[in-house]
Amino acid sequence: MIMGDRKTKAAIRWGVVGGGKGSQIGYVHRSAALRDGYFTLLAGAFDIDPDRGAAFGEDLGLDPDRCYADYKAMFAAEAQREDGIRAVTIATPNNTHYAITKAALEHGLHVVCEKPLTFTTAEAQELERLARDQNRVVGVAYGYSGHQMVAQARQMVTSGVLGAIRLVNMQFAHGFHSAPVEETSPGVKWRVDPAFAGPSYVLGDLATHPFYIAEVMAPELKIKRLLCARQSFVKARAPLEDNAQVMIEYEGGAFGSLWVSAVNAGAMHSQKVRIVGEKASIEWWDEHPNQLRYEVQGEPPRVLERGMPYLEAPALAEDRIGAGHPEGLFEAWANLYARFALAMEAHDDRDPGRVGEMWYPDVRAGVEGVRFVENCVRSADAGAVWVEYS
């Protein structure tokens, strides 16, 4: 159980680009990063409107001199300060991620970036090389993967409890955009505009979450080829999709499927990952994140509960309050921010191996998310055909 003891030597001096007033995701990032004291918020360029961004930063308690008009001004000014920021979170629309992440790395900053990391695999790989050359950490905001029972699922799969993996079923299919809500919601409007969102809507915005979680749970699976069909049921969203189906063939013979949707009318999140092995299956559902369903053929199904001593050690390592008390989204994101901090400090000390087997959504995960979307779009736009994964 976490008792408030710090796992790093000091809090990381931190800034934020985007995520200003009214931003749901900005609030999540700040709450998660500050929850355990691993980061200290010192600077920000919070809004495309400089005055509004400065006012918001001052409301957060920042020094007015460290509330900047844009990210370029922030990176340049902070680099001249002895107490300048060491890391930055990027919570801006998709079309800005590549440029801001690249600039941050070039200024020697660690980065936590919203997904997708870039629009193209080539751009993502460029950032991966730059991060390696600069000895910087790039974390990607696959926040749901921080839930403790995802770590339990990973341990069960990798230890062989399920046997050889046969099937992977993934979905993230909510109904909140079953009508053209972008007509009145600026936060949805940019997500369905290719100029801001890139080549996809729900594939990039939603599908990459269960895709990464499945990768965490079953890290040995590698995609051989896939087939994707995508639709725009709200016609004005075309060419971007609000629904898609993906079939996946893995190397070694396992098979996967993914349903992603924003038009699943009446549904909440409906984000689930089910891993089926030759002996047993597990299923995690983000609306009930403290439970993991474990089903052995011929036996009654079991529901494993967060915080219980029968869980594997990695699933208990980030426990804050013990079993029975529900943990949720903010704790999951805070778990990832704690891992980001540990990795950042290890890189600063030129000792990245110090974090051992600790996993977190890193720049490689960001590259793979972009690669997945790119291959899905390529398949769908060719008429929903099988394509070799490249």
C-alpha positions in Angstrom: 0.0 0.0 0.0 1.3 3.5 -0.8 1.7 5.4 2.4 2.9 8.7 0.8 6.6 7.9 0.6 8.4 9.4 -2.3 10.0 7.0 -4.8 12.0 9.7 -6.5 14.6 12.1 -5.0 12.6 15.3 -5.7 9.5 16.5 -7.5 10.0 17.2 -11.1 9.7 20.8 -12.3 6.8 20.7 -14.7 5.0 22.7 -17.3 1.8 22.2 -19.4 0.9 23.2 -23.0 -2.8 23.4 -23.5 -5.4 21.9 -21.1 -6.6 25.3 -20.1 -9.9 26.6 -18.7 -12.8 24.2 -19.4 -10.5 21.4 -20.6 -11.5 18.0 -19.1 -8.3 16.3 -20.1 -6.2 19.2 -18.7 -7.8 18.8 -15.3 -7.1 15.0 -15.4 -3.4 15.5 -16.2 -2.9 18.1 -13.5 -4.8 16.0 -10.9 -2.8 12.9 -11.8 0.6 14.5 -11.9 0.2 16.4 -8.6 -1.6 13.6 -6.7 1.5 12.0 -5.2 3.9 14.9 -5.3 6.1 13.6 -8.1 5.6 16.8 -10.2 5.4 20.5 -9.3 3.5 22.8 -11.7 5.6 25.9 -12.4 4.8 27.1 -15.9 2.2 26.9 -18.6 1.0 28.0 -22.0 -2.5 26.9 -21.4 -4.5 28.5 -24.2 -4.4 29.7 -27.8 -5.7 33.0 -26.4 -2.6 34.3 -24.4 -4.7 36.5 -22.0 -7.1 33.8 -21.2 -4.2 31.3 -20.7 -2.4 33.7 -18.5 -5.5 34.3 -16.3 -6.0 30.6 -16.0 -2.4 30.0 -15.0 -2.6 32.7 -12.3 -5.8 31.1 -11.0 -3.8 27.9 -10.6 -1.3 29.9 -8.5 1.5 30.2 -11.0 3.9 33.1 -11.2 2.5 35.5 -13.8 5.9 35.7 -15.4 5.7 31.9 -16.1 2.3 32.0 -17.8 3.4 32.1 -21.4 1.7 33.1 -24.7 2.8 29.9 -26.5 5.0 26.9 -26.1 7.9 28.4 -28.0 8.1 31.3 -25.6 7.8 28.9 -22.6 10.5 26.5 -23.8 12.9 29.4 -24.6 12.4 31.3 -21.3 12.4 28.2 -19.1 15.7 27.1 -20.6 17.3 30.2 -19.3 16.2 29.7 -15.7 18.2 27.8 -13.1 14.8 26.5 -11.8 13.4 26.0 -15.3 11.0 23.1 -16.0 12.4 19.6 -16.7 9.3 18.1 -18.2 6.2 19.2 -20.1 2.7 17.7 -20.7 1.1 18.4 -24.1 -2.7 18.5 -24.0 -3.5 20.1 -27.3 -5.3 19.1 -30.5 -3.7 16.2 -32.4 -2.3 18.3 -35.3 0.1 20.1 -32.8 1.6 17.1 -31.1 4.5 16.4 -33.4 5.8 20.0 -33.5 5.4 20.6 -29.8 7.0 17.3 -28.8 9.9 17.8 -31.2 10.5 21.3 -29.8 10.3 20.1 -26.2 12.8 17.3 -26.9 15.2 19.8 -28.7 15.1 21.9 -25.5 16.1 18.9 -23.4 12.7 18.4 -21.8 10.9 15.1 -20.9 7.5 14.9 -22.4 4.1 13.4 -21.6 1.9 13.8 -24.8 -1.7 13.1 -25.5 -2.4 10.5 -28.2 -2.0 10.1 -31.0 1.7 11.1 -30.8 1.7 12.2 -34.5 -0.2 11.7 -37.7 2.3 9.4 -39.4 4.5 6.5 -38.3 7.5 8.3 -39.9 7.0 11.3 -37.7 6.5 9.2 -34.6 9.7 7.3 -35.4 11.5 10.6 -35.8 10.4 11.6 -32.3 11.5 8.2 -31.0 15.0 8.7 -32.4 15.2 12.2 -31.1 14.1 11.1 -27.6 16.8 8.4 -27.7 19.5 10.9 -28.9 18.5 13.4 -26.2 18.2 10.8 -23.5 14.7 12.0 -22.7 11.5 10.2 -21.8 8.4 10.5 -23.9 5.2 9.2 -22.2 1.9 8.8 -24.0 -1.4 9.4 -22.3 -2.9 5.9 -22.4 -4.3 6.6 -19.0 -6.6 3.6 -18.6 -3.6 1.3 -18.6 -2.7 2.6 -15.2 -5.5 0.6 -13.5 -4.1 -2.0 -11.1 -6.1 -4.9 -12.6 -4.4 -4.4 -16.0 -1.2 -5.2 -14.3 -2.8 -8.3 -12.8 -4.0 -9.4 -16.2 -0.5 -9.0 -17.6 1.0 -11.2 -14.9 -1.6 -13.9 -15.5 -1.0 -14.0 -19.3 2.8 -13.9 -19.1 2.9 -16.5 -16.4 1.0 -18.9 -18.6 -2.2 -19.2 -16.4 -4.3 -18.9 -19.5 -2.2 -21.2 -21.7 -1.4 -20.3 -25.3 -3.4 -17.2 -26.3 -6.0 -17.8 -29.0 -8.2 -14.8 -29.2 -8.1 -11.1 -28.2 -11.3 -9.1 -28.2 -11.1 -5.3 -27.8 -13.7 -2.7 -27.9 -14.3 1.0 -27.0 -17.8 1.8 -28.1 -19.7 4.7 -26.5 -22.8 6.4 -27.6 -22.2 10.0 -26.7 -21.7 11.2 -30.3 -24.5 9.2 -31.9 -26.0 12.6 -32.9 -24.0 15.5 -34.5 -23.0 17.0 -31.2 -20.0 18.8 -32.8 -22.5 21.4 -34.0 -22.6 22.8 -30.4 -19.4 21.3 -28.8 -16.0 22.8 -29.7 -14.3 19.8 -28.0 -15.9 17.4 -30.4 -15.8 19.7 -33.5 -12.0 19.5 -33.9 -12.0 15.8 -33.3 -14.1 15.2 -36.5 -12.1 17.7 -38.6 -9.2 16.1 -40.5 -7.2 19.3 -40.3 -7.0 18.9 -36.5 -7.7 15.2 -35.9 -5.6 13.7 -38.7 -6.6 10.7 -40.8 -9.1 9.2 -38.3 -11.6 10.0 -35.6 -12.5 7.0 -33.4 -9.6 4.8 -34.5 -7.1 7.3 -33.2 -9.1 8.8 -30.4 -10.6 5.7 -28.9 -9.2 2.4 -30.4 -5.7 3.1 -29.4 -6.6 2.8 -25.7 -7.8 -0.9 -25.8 -5.1 -1.6 -28.4 -2.4 -0.5 -25.9 -4.1 -2.3 -23.0 -4.2 -5.5 -25.0 -0.5 -5.0 -25.8 0.2 -4.6 -22.1 -1.7 -7.7 -21.2 -0.3 -9.9 -23.9 3.1 -8.4 -24.8 4.3 -11.3 -26.9 1.6 -10.9 -29.5 2.7 -9.2 -32.7 0.4 -8.3 -35.6 0.9 -10.0 -38.9 -1.9 -8.4 -40.9 -5.3 -6.7 -40.4 -8.5 -5.8 -42.1 -10.5 -2.6 -41.2 -13.9 -1.3 -42.3 -14.9 2.1 -41.1 -18.2 4.1 -41.4 -19.4 7.7 -41.0 -22.9 7.3 -39.7 -23.1 11.0 -39.1 -22.5 11.8 -42.7 -21.0 15.3 -42.1 -18.0 13.5 -40.3 -16.8 11.9 -43.5 -14.1 11.1 -44.4 -13.4 10.5 -40.7 -15.2 7.5 -39.2 -17.4 7.4 -36.1 -17.5 3.6 -36.1 -15.0 0.9 -37.2 -14.4 -2.9 -37.1 -11.0 -4.4 -37.2 -9.9 -8.0 -37.6 -6.4 -8.9 -36.7 -4.2 -11.9 -37.4 -1.3 -12.2 -35.1 2.0 -14.0 -35.7 1.7 -17.5 -34.4 -2.0 -17.9 -35.2 -3.8 -15.9 -32.5 -6.7 -13.8 -33.8 -8.1 -10.5 -32.6 -11.0 -8.2 -33.2 -11.7 -4.6 -32.2 -14.9 -2.6 -32.3 -14.6 1.1 -31.8 -17.5 3.5 -32.0 -18.9 6.9 -30.9 -22.4 6.0 -32.1 -23.2 3.0 -29.9 -26.4 4.7 -28.7 -27.2 4.3 -25.1 -23.8 3.0 -24.1 -21.4 4.6 -21.7 -17.7 3.7 -22.4 -18.1 0.0 -23.1 -14.3 -0.3 -23.2 -13.4 -4.0 -22.7 -10.4 -6.2 -23.3 -10.9 -10.0 -23.3 -8.0 -12.4 -23.6 -8.9 -16.0 -24.4 -6.3 -18.8 -23.9 -6.4 -22.5 -24.3 -7.1 -23.0 -20.6 -9.0 -19.9 -19.4 -10.0 -16.3 -20.2 -9.8 -13.0 -18.6 -11.8 -9.8 -19.2 -11.4 -6.2 -18.0 -14.0 -3.5 -18.3 -13.2 0.1 -17.6 -16.6 0.8 -16.2 -15.7 -1.7 -13.4 -12.0 -1.2 -13.3 -11.4 -2.7 -9.9 -12.4 -6.2 -11.0 -10.9 -8.7 -13.4 -13.1 -11.5 -14.6 -11.3 -14.9 -14.6 -13.0 -17.8 -16.3 -11.5 -21.4 -16.3 -13.3 -23.9 -18.5 -15.4 -26.2 -16.4 -15.3 -24.1 -13.3 -17.5 -21.3 -11.9 -16.3 -17.8 -13.1 -14.3 -15.8 -10.6 -14.1 -12.0 -10.1 -10.7 -10.9 -8.8 -10.9 -7.7 -6.8 -8.4 -4.9 -6.6 -6.2 -4.7 -3.5 -6.6 -8.3 -2.4 -3.6 -10.3 -1.2 -4.2 -13.1 -3.7 -3.2 -10.8 -6.6 0.3 -10.7 -8.1 2.8 -8.3 -6.7 2.8 -5.9 -9.6 -1.0 -5.4 -9.2 -0.5 -4.5 -5.5 2.6 -2.2 -5.9 0.6 0.9 -6.5 -2.3 0.2 -4.1 -3.2 3.3 -2.1 -6.1 2.4 0.1 -6.5 -1.4 0.3 -9.3 -3.7 -0.9 -12.9 -2.6 -0.9 -12.4 1.1 -1.5 -13.0 1.8 -5.2 -10.1 3.5 -7.1 -10.8 5.2 -10.3 -9.5 7.2 -13.3 -7.5 9.7 -11.4 -5.6 7.0 -9.5 -4.9 5.2 -12.8 -3.5 8.3 -14.4 -1.5 9.1 -11.2 0.0 5.6 -11.3 1.3 6.4 -14.8 2.6 9.8 -13.8 4.5 8.1 -10.9 6.1 5.8 -13.5 6.9 8.7 -15.8 8.7 10.4 -12.9 10.7 7.4 -12.0 11.8 6.9 -15.7 12.6 10.6 -16.1 14.8 10.7 -13.0 16.6 7.5 -14.1 17.3 9.1 -17.5 18.5 12.3 -15.9 20.9 10.1 -13.8 22.1 8.3 -17.0 20.9 5.1 -15.4 17.7 4.1 -17.3 18.2 0.5 -16.4 17.4 1.4 -12.8 13.7 1.1 -13.4 14.1 -2.5 -14.4 11.0 -4.2 -15.8 8.7 -1.3 -15.0 6.5 -0.7 -18.0 4.6 2.5 -19.0 3.2 3.9 -22.3 6.5 5.2 -23.7 7.5 6.6 -27.1 7.5 3.1 -28.6 3.9 2.7 -27.5 3.2 6.0 -29.2 4.8 4.8 -32.4 2.8 1.6 -32.3 -0.5 3.4 -31.8 0.2 5.6 -34.8 1.3 2.5 -36.9 -2.0 0.7 -35.9 -4.2 3.6 -37.0 -2.2 4.1 -40.2 -2.6 0.4 -41.2 -6.3 0.5 -40.3 -6.9 3.6 -42.5 -4.9 2.0 -45.4 -7.0 -1.2 -45.2 -10.4 0.7 -44.9 -9.6 3.1 -47.7 -8.6 0.3 -50.0 -12.1 -1.2 -49.6 -11.7 -3.1 -46.3 -9.0 -5.5 -47.5 -6.4 -7.5 -45.6 -3.1 -5.6 -45.5 0.3 -6.8 -44.2 1.2 -4.9 -41.1 3.9 -2.5 -41.8 
